[in-house]
Amino acid sequence: MSDATASPIYPHRHILGIEGLSPDEISALLDRSESYVEQNRQADKKKSLLRGRTIINLFFENSTRTRTSFELAGKRLGGDVINMSVSTSSIKKGETLIDTAMTLNAMHPDVLCVRHPSSGAAKLLSEKVNCAVINGGDGSHEHPTQALLDALTIRRRRGKLQGLTVAICGDILHSRVARSNIHLLNTMGARVRLIAPATLIPIGVEQLGVEVFHDMTLGLMDCDIVMMLRLQQERMHGSFFPSVREYFAFFGLDYMKLANAKADALIMHPGPMNRGVEIDAEVADDFGRSVIREQVEMGVAVRMGCLEILTENLDRTGAKNI
């Protein structure tokens, strides 16, 4: 493993979001993460860099990929990983988020990985604990490690992020993944397009430096990357589109719509996928162009990189508490 001084320094105590990070800070996280990709493909995947460290996964929402990814990352680095089940915890008995934070803080963990349905929950926790906090997704705010793994997937396939045209398609309104990716891609010099029905586009999103389309044919024209999003019906209160069938007809990714993008355009999806809703099954399984499984693989490497950098920063004086 290269020394931290060999790459740009990430000086922050937490990873709460992508917004506000510099290109060098994002590159530092990506470079460190990439160093773990090959290690994870070896028979012996384990290191002892986090020996004696305790990582707590505190997930207030159901998760398979993210929680498993954080757990694998911590264990492969030699740390002690604890998964807290909210359904059987004191939170179900009425304990507040702040009381939970104080309780966990008394146990002296080193890193807290948090997913919560309310935007800002990860930041609130970070202000109440002495350990590092990684935001595993908070409401519709941000999901920084997902954006990092998406960026790492693209960079490994295309060699760069700058100058690429990336189309993010689907439920933009409710998507923390979209927000984190918009911040990261814009910061790294990519061109970002958003494609969705008008009802699923946040008001004023153009201020983030994106182009907005309500037509897949126009929006996908000459794109390098097509990033589909899950339709988050559990967050929808009211009617945002006539029917799932009609949504797929106009905004689901099939080969006819994909033909408008570049011939070698990569297909991405953060998962879990709703086949036949956001994406056609054949397109999702197109091994020549779909990198959906590769995204899952990069997720473990990214979380290993993040855990290593943050635990290094715990020992480094001057890490910014943001």
Protein Blocks (a to p, Z undefined) as FASTA:
>chain_A
ZZfklpccdfbfbdfbfghpafklmmmmmmmmmmmmmmmmpmblcdcklgoiacddddfb
dcfklmmmmmmmmmmnopacddddfklmmklnopafklmmmmmmmnopabdcdddfbghk
lmmmmmmccbdcddebeajlbcfklmmmmmmmmmmmnopaghpacddehjfklmmklmmm
mmmmmmnopacdddddfklccehklmnopacdfbfklmmgopabdcdddddfklpgcjfb
fblklmmmmmpccfklmmmmcfklccddebjadehklpcfklmmmmklpcklmmmmmmmm
mmmmmmmmmmmmmmpghiacZZ
